[in-house]
Amino acid sequence: MKKIKLEDIAKKIGVSKTLVSMVLNGLGDKNGIKKETQEKVMALCKKLDYKPNKIARSLRLGKTNTIGLIVADISNIFYAKMARSVEDYCNKYGYNLIICSSDEKDAKEASIIKMLKEKQVDGLIISSTLIDNTEIVALKNEHFPFVLVDRYFPEVLNTNYVVVDNYHGAYSAVNHLIKNGHQTIAMLTISPAHITSVRDRNKGYTDALLKAGINNDHYLLCQIPFENIEQGVETEIKKLLSYQKKVTAILAVNQNIAIAAIKALRKLNIEIPKEISLISFDDLPFFEIMNPSITAIAQPLDTICKNAIEILMTEINNKSFTPEKSQLVLPTELIVRNSSGIIKN
């Protein structure tokens, strides 16, 4: 069966290809095309099951109605949920989504940015792992629409971003443990440590201890390698248990670290919270129904994604949009459950 082309539609109605194109692109009223003619074009297209050439249309309009999402690791539940939410909001705007993982590697992220630009995506949402922000600077200099989420470069680069207050999230968690009588509190953090979300959580942890007059022993801040979380967490917990000064609580920098900590503590027959209390930065649905239930710092993930998409759509459709008006720092919420118990003498 012969494929129906634009000129076939135009010939059957007795109008130009340009007129048919205007109608199909929703520009009929703007160009003074009669309603009757527009209705004829649309009716015939439907009858003949005309499928527009999307590539030609995107070249003509300068848009592909596609955006790219770059996250550290799509297997991470936090980023998987982010991708799902971003995709839902994209659909509401008539956009498709390409999802990529950088695996916390600078070179891979730079390569992904280049690849997505070559695919002519209309904009990017990036949770960046870059220590050298050259690629982000280039996007800004090119006036390429993008929004940073979860991580950003506040000291060196003025960009669009939607993040949470990681510092006060961690600070409030440690303060909660201190109020419950804990004095020796460890933090299981992760590499790379330069990432703003990790850096701010680490600082919130150390500042809360200092404010309370608690000695911030360097060995209590344990860095876990991104490439080997489970083994890294188990190794560090074994070290913490070997020290003379008894560790009574742990703050996990994200939910992957928290899950690995739960596994390791169970393997070592350490009871939560009887022997060690635990708080996770990031909440998961099953944390509420675990035994014990897990205290967590919840991030407003849907709000992050909604704002990121709205900012990106505004920038895509308004080239004069300025980044100073699109910088959001959202609050976190400490959800207290059973895993962060009070010290019993």
TIDRENFI-746374 format. One record per residue (C-alpha): x, y, z; residue in three letters; residue number from 0. Coordinates in steps of 0.2 Angstrom, whole numbers, plus 5000, padded with zeros to 4 digits. Layout:
<<X,Y,Z>,"ALA",NUM> ...
//
This chain:
<<5000,5000,5000>,"MET",0> <<5007,5017,4995>,"LYS",1> <<5012,5028,5009>,"LYS",2> <<5001,5044,5010>,"ILE",3> <<5012,5060,5008>,"LYS",4> <<5008,5078,5012>,"LEU",5> <<5006,5082,4994>,"GLU",6> <<4993,5068,4992>,"ASP",7> <<4982,5077,5005>,"ILE",8> <<4985,5094,4997>,"ALA",9> <<4981,5087,4979>,"LYS",10> <<4965,5079,4984>,"LYS",11> <<4958,5095,4993>,"ILE",12> <<4965,5107,4980>,"GLY",13> <<4977,5117,4991>,"VAL",14> <<4995,5119,4994>,"SER",15> <<5007,5108,5004>,"LYS",16> <<5011,5123,5014>,"THR",17> <<4993,5126,5019>,"LEU",18> <<4991,5108,5024>,"VAL",19> <<5007,5109,5034>,"SER",20> <<5001,5124,5043>,"MET",21> <<4984,5116,5048>,"VAL",22> <<4993,5100,5055>,"LEU",23> <<5005,5111,5065>,"ASN",24> <<4990,5121,5073>,"GLY",25> <<4994,5137,5063>,"LEU",26> <<4978,5138,5053>,"GLY",27> <<4970,5152,5063>,"ASP",28> <<4986,5161,5065>,"LYS",29> <<4988,5161,5046>,"ASN",30> <<4970,5165,5042>,"GLY",31> <<4965,5148,5035>,"ILE",32> <<4946,5146,5035>,"LYS",33> <<4939,5134,5048>,"LYS",34> <<4930,5124,5034>,"GLU",35> <<4946,5121,5025>,"THR",36> <<4955,5116,5041>,"GLN",37> <<4941,5104,5045>,"GLU",38> <<4943,5096,5027>,"LYS",39> <<4962,5094,5030>,"VAL",40> <<4960,5086,5047>,"MET",41> <<4946,5075,5041>,"ALA",42> <<4955,5068,5026>,"LEU",43> <<4971,5065,5036>,"CYS",44> <<4961,5055,5048>,"LYS",45> <<4952,5045,5034>,"LYS",46> <<4968,5041,5025>,"LEU",47> <<4978,5038,5041>,"ASP",48> <<4991,5050,5036>,"TYR",49> <<5007,5049,5047>,"LYS",50> <<5017,5065,5047>,"PRO",51> <<5036,5063,5045>,"ASN",52> <<5042,5066,5063>,"LYS",53> <<5060,5069,5058>,"ILE",54> <<5056,5082,5044>,"ALA",55> <<5043,5090,5056>,"ARG",56> <<5056,5092,5070>,"SER",57> <<5069,5099,5058>,"LEU",58> <<5056,5112,5052>,"ARG",59> <<5050,5117,5069>,"LEU",60> <<5067,5116,5077>,"GLY",61> <<5060,5104,5091>,"LYS",62> <<5060,5085,5093>,"THR",63> <<5049,5085,5108>,"ASN",64> <<5062,5075,5118>,"THR",65> <<5072,5079,5133>,"ILE",66> <<5086,5070,5141>,"GLY",67> <<5088,5064,5159>,"LEU",68> <<5105,5061,5166>,"ILE",69> <<5106,5052,5183>,"VAL",70> <<5120,5044,5193>,"ALA",71> <<5113,5027,5193>,"ASP",72> <<5096,5022,5187>,"ILE",73> <<5096,5006,5197>,"SER",74> <<5096,5017,5213>,"ASN",75> <<5078,5017,5219>,"ILE",76> <<5079,5036,5221>,"PHE",77> <<5084,5039,5203>,"TYR",78> <<5072,5026,5197>,"ALA",79> <<5058,5035,5205>,"LYS",80> <<5064,5052,5199>,"MET",81> <<5064,5045,5181>,"ALA",82> <<5046,5038,5183>,"ARG",83> <<5040,5055,5189>,"SER",84> <<5050,5065,5176>,"VAL",85> <<5043,5054,5162>,"GLU",86> <<5025,5057,5169>,"ASP",87> <<5027,5075,5168>,"TYR",88> <<5035,5075,5151>,"CYS",89> <<5020,5066,5144>,"ASN",90> <<5009,5079,5151>,"LYS",91> <<5018,5092,5140>,"TYR",92> <<5019,5080,5125>,"GLY",93> <<5037,5076,5127>,"TYR",94> <<5047,5060,5126>,"ASN",95> <<5061,5056,5138>,"LEU",96> <<5078,5048,5136>,"ILE",97> <<5086,5041,5152>,"ILE",98> <<5104,5039,5154>,"CYS",99> <<5116,5034,5169>,"SER",100> <<5133,5042,5172>,"SER",101> <<5139,5029,5185>,"ASP",102> <<5147,5043,5194>,"GLU",103> <<5160,5045,5180>,"LYS",104> <<5165,5062,5173>,"ASP",105> <<5170,5056,5156>,"ALA",106> <<5154,5046,5154>,"LYS",107> <<5143,5060,5159>,"GLU",108> <<5152,5072,5147>,"ALA",109> <<5150,5059,5133>,"SER",110> <<5131,5057,5137>,"ILE",111> <<5128,5076,5136>,"ILE",112> <<5137,5076,5119>,"LYS",113> <<5126,5061,5113>,"MET",114> <<5110,5069,5119>,"LEU",115> <<5114,5085,5110>,"LYS",116> <<5118,5076,5094>,"GLU",117> <<5101,5068,5095>,"LYS",118> <<5094,5085,5096>,"GLN",119> <<5085,5084,5112>,"VAL",120> <<5076,5100,5117>,"ASP",121> <<5083,5101,5134>,"GLY",122> <<5092,5092,5148>,"LEU",123> <<5088,5087,5167>,"ILE",124> <<5105,5083,5175>,"ILE",125> <<5110,5076,5191>,"SER",126> <<5128,5079,5188>,"SER",127> <<5143,5070,5195>,"THR",128> <<5156,5082,5187>,"LEU",129> <<5170,5088,5197>,"ILE",130> <<5175,5099,5182>,"ASP",131> <<5159,5108,5177>,"ASN",132> <<5166,5113,5159>,"THR",133> <<5152,5103,5151>,"GLU",134> <<5139,5113,5161>,"ILE",135> <<5147,5129,5157>,"VAL",136> <<5147,5125,5139>,"ALA",137> <<5128,5122,5140>,"LEU",138> <<5125,5138,5148>,"LYS",139> <<5136,5148,5136>,"ASN",140> <<5126,5140,5121>,"GLU",141> <<5110,5145,5129>,"HIS",142> <<5105,5126,5129>,"PHE",143> <<5090,5123,5140>,"PRO",144> <<5094,5113,5155>,"PHE",145> <<5090,5111,5174>,"VAL",146> <<5101,5103,5187>,"LEU",147> <<5093,5092,5200>,"VAL",148> <<5099,5085,5216>,"ASP",149> <<5116,5092,5213>,"ARG",150> <<5122,5109,5208>,"TYR",151> <<5137,5121,5208>,"PHE",152> <<5131,5136,5219>,"PRO",153> <<5148,5143,5222>,"GLU",154> <<5155,5144,5204>,"VAL",155> <<5140,5143,5192>,"LEU",156> <<5124,5152,5191>,"ASN",157> <<5111,5140,5183>,"THR",158> <<5094,5133,5184>,"ASN",159> <<5092,5120,5198>,"TYR",160> <<5080,5111,5210>,"VAL",161> <<5088,5103,5225>,"VAL",162> <<5084,5100,5243>,"VAL",163> <<5092,5107,5259>,"ASP",164> <<5104,5092,5261>,"ASN",165> <<5113,5101,5275>,"TYR",166> <<5098,5104,5287>,"HIS",167> <<5091,5087,5283>,"GLY",168> <<5107,5078,5289>,"ALA",169> <<5109,5091,5304>,"TYR",170> <<5091,5088,5310>,"SER",171> <<5094,5069,5309>,"ALA",172> <<5110,5070,5320>,"VAL",173> <<5102,5082,5332>,"ASN",174> <<5087,5070,5334>,"HIS",175> <<5100,5056,5338>,"LEU",176> <<5109,5067,5351>,"ILE",177> <<5092,5072,5359>,"LYS",178> <<5089,5053,5361>,"ASN",179> <<5106,5052,5371>,"GLY",180> <<5118,5046,5357>,"HIS",181> <<5136,5053,5359>,"GLN",182> <<5145,5042,5347>,"THR",183> <<5137,5044,5330>,"ILE",184> <<5145,5037,5314>,"ALA",185> <<5140,5042,5296>,"MET",186> <<5142,5031,5281>,"LEU",187> <<5144,5042,5267>,"THR",188> <<5149,5039,5249>,"ILE",189> <<5162,5043,5235>,"SER",190> <<5164,5054,5225>,"PRO",191> <<5164,5066,5240>,"ALA",192> <<5164,5082,5230>,"HIS",193> <<5146,5080,5224>,"ILE",194> <<5136,5094,5233>,"THR",195> <<5122,5083,5240>,"SER",196> <<5135,5072,5248>,"VAL",197> <<5146,5086,5254>,"ARG",198> <<5131,5096,5262>,"ASP",199> <<5125,5080,5271>,"ARG",200> <<5143,5077,5277>,"ASN",201> <<5144,5095,5283>,"LYS",202> <<5127,5094,5292>,"GLY",203> <<5132,5079,5301>,"TYR",204> <<5149,5086,5307>,"THR",205> <<5141,5103,5312>,"ASP",206> <<5127,5095,5322>,"ALA",207> <<5140,5086,5332>,"LEU",208> <<5151,5102,5334>,"LEU",209> <<5136,5112,5340>,"LYS",210> <<5132,5099,5353>,"ALA",211> <<5150,5100,5359>,"GLY",212> <<5153,5082,5354>,"ILE",213> <<5171,5077,5348>,"ASN",214> <<5170,5074,5329>,"ASN",215> <<5182,5059,5328>,"ASP",216> <<5187,5057,5310>,"HIS",217> <<5186,5038,5309>,"TYR",218> <<5167,5040,5312>,"LEU",219> <<5164,5048,5295>,"LEU",220> <<5166,5032,5284>,"CYS",221> <<5167,5034,5265>,"GLN",222> <<5160,5020,5255>,"ILE",223> <<5165,5017,5237>,"PRO",224> <<5151,5019,5224>,"PHE",225> <<5157,5004,5215>,"GLU",226> <<5156,4992,5229>,"ASN",227> <<5143,4998,5242>,"ILE",228> <<5138,4981,5251>,"GLU",229> <<5155,4975,5254>,"GLN",230> <<5161,4993,5258>,"GLY",231> <<5147,4995,5271>,"VAL",232> <<5151,4979,5279>,"GLU",233> <<5169,4982,5280>,"THR",234> <<5167,4999,5288>,"GLU",235> <<5154,4993,5301>,"ILE",236> <<5166,4979,5306>,"LYS",237> <<5179,4993,5309>,"LYS",238> <<5167,5004,5319>,"LEU",239> <<5162,4989,5330>,"LEU",240> <<5181,4986,5334>,"SER",241> <<5184,5003,5341>,"TYR",242> <<5185,5005,5360>,"GLN",243> <<5173,5019,5359>,"LYS",244> <<5156,5011,5356>,"LYS",245> <<5146,5017,5342>,"VAL",246> <<5128,5018,5346>,"THR",247> <<5120,5026,5330>,"ALA",248> <<5123,5027,5311>,"ILE",249> <<5117,5040,5298>,"LEU",250> <<5117,5033,5281>,"ALA",251> <<5120,5046,5267>,"VAL",252> <<5107,5038,5256>,"ASN",253> <<5095,5023,5255>,"GLN",254> <<5107,5011,5246>,"ASN",255> <<5119,5014,5260>,"ILE",256> <<5105,5011,5273>,"ALA",257> <<5099,4995,5265>,"ILE",258> <<5117,4989,5265>,"ALA",259> <<5119,4994,5283>,"ALA",260> <<5104,4984,5288>,"ILE",261> <<5110,4969,5279>,"LYS",262> <<5127,4970,5287>,"ALA",263> <<5120,4973,5305>,"LEU",264> <<5109,4958,5303>,"ARG",265> <<5123,4947,5297>,"LYS",266> <<5133,4953,5312>,"LEU",267> <<5119,4949,5324>,"ASN",268> <<5118,4968,5329>,"ILE",269> <<5100,4973,5334>,"GLU",270> <<5093,4989,5328>,"ILE",271> <<5090,5000,5338>,"PRO",272> <<5094,4990,5354>,"LYS",273> <<5113,4990,5350>,"GLU",274> <<5114,5003,5336>,"ILE",275> <<5101,5016,5330>,"SER",276> <<5100,5019,5311>,"LEU",277> <<5093,5034,5301>,"ILE",278> <<5093,5034,5282>,"SER",279> <<5094,5050,5271>,"PHE",280> <<5080,5045,5259>,"ASP",281> <<5064,5036,5263>,"ASP",282> <<5058,5021,5255>,"LEU",283> <<5040,5014,5256>,"PRO",284> <<5045,4998,5264>,"PHE",285> <<5055,5007,5278>,"PHE",286> <<5038,5010,5286>,"GLU",287> <<5033,4992,5287>,"ILE",288> <<5050,4984,5292>,"MET",289> <<5054,4978,5309>,"ASN",290> <<5060,4989,5316>,"PRO",291> <<5053,5003,5305>,"SER",292> <<5067,5014,5299>,"ILE",293> <<5068,5033,5303>,"THR",294> <<5072,5042,5287>,"ALA",295> <<5074,5060,5280>,"ILE",296> <<5062,5061,5266>,"ALA",297> <<5064,5071,5250>,"GLN",298> <<5049,5079,5241>,"PRO",299> <<5054,5069,5225>,"LEU",300> <<5038,5073,5215>,"ASP",301> <<5039,5091,5219>,"THR",302> <<5057,5091,5213>,"ILE",303> <<5052,5083,5196>,"CYS",304> <<5037,5094,5194>,"LYS",305> <<5047,5110,5196>,"ASN",306> <<5062,5104,5186>,"ALA",307> <<5050,5100,5171>,"ILE",308> <<5041,5117,5173>,"GLU",309> <<5057,5127,5173>,"ILE",310> <<5064,5117,5158>,"LEU",311> <<5048,5119,5148>,"MET",312> <<5048,5138,5152>,"THR",313> <<5066,5139,5146>,"GLU",314> <<5063,5129,5130>,"ILE",315> <<5049,5140,5125>,"ASN",316> <<5056,5157,5131>,"ASN",317> <<5074,5160,5126>,"LYS",318> <<5075,5176,5137>,"SER",319> <<5072,5165,5153>,"PHE",320> <<5085,5169,5166>,"THR",321> <<5092,5156,5178>,"PRO",322> <<5091,5168,5193>,"GLU",323> <<5073,5166,5193>,"LYS",324> <<5073,5147,5193>,"SER",325> <<5084,5141,5208>,"GLN",326> <<5074,5131,5221>,"LEU",327> <<5080,5123,5237>,"VAL",328> <<5066,5113,5245>,"LEU",329> <<5065,5107,5263>,"PRO",330> <<5067,5089,5268>,"THR",331> <<5056,5080,5282>,"GLU",332> <<5063,5069,5296>,"LEU",333> <<5051,5055,5298>,"ILE",334> <<5054,5047,5315>,"VAL",335> <<5051,5028,5317>,"ARG",336> <<5058,5014,5328>,"ASN",337> <<5076,5013,5322>,"SER",338> <<5082,5029,5330>,"SER",339> <<5079,5024,5348>,"GLY",340> <<5083,5032,5365>,"ILE",341> <<5099,5026,5373>,"ILE",342> <<5094,5016,5389>,"LYS",343> <<5106,5016,5403>,"ASN",344> 
//
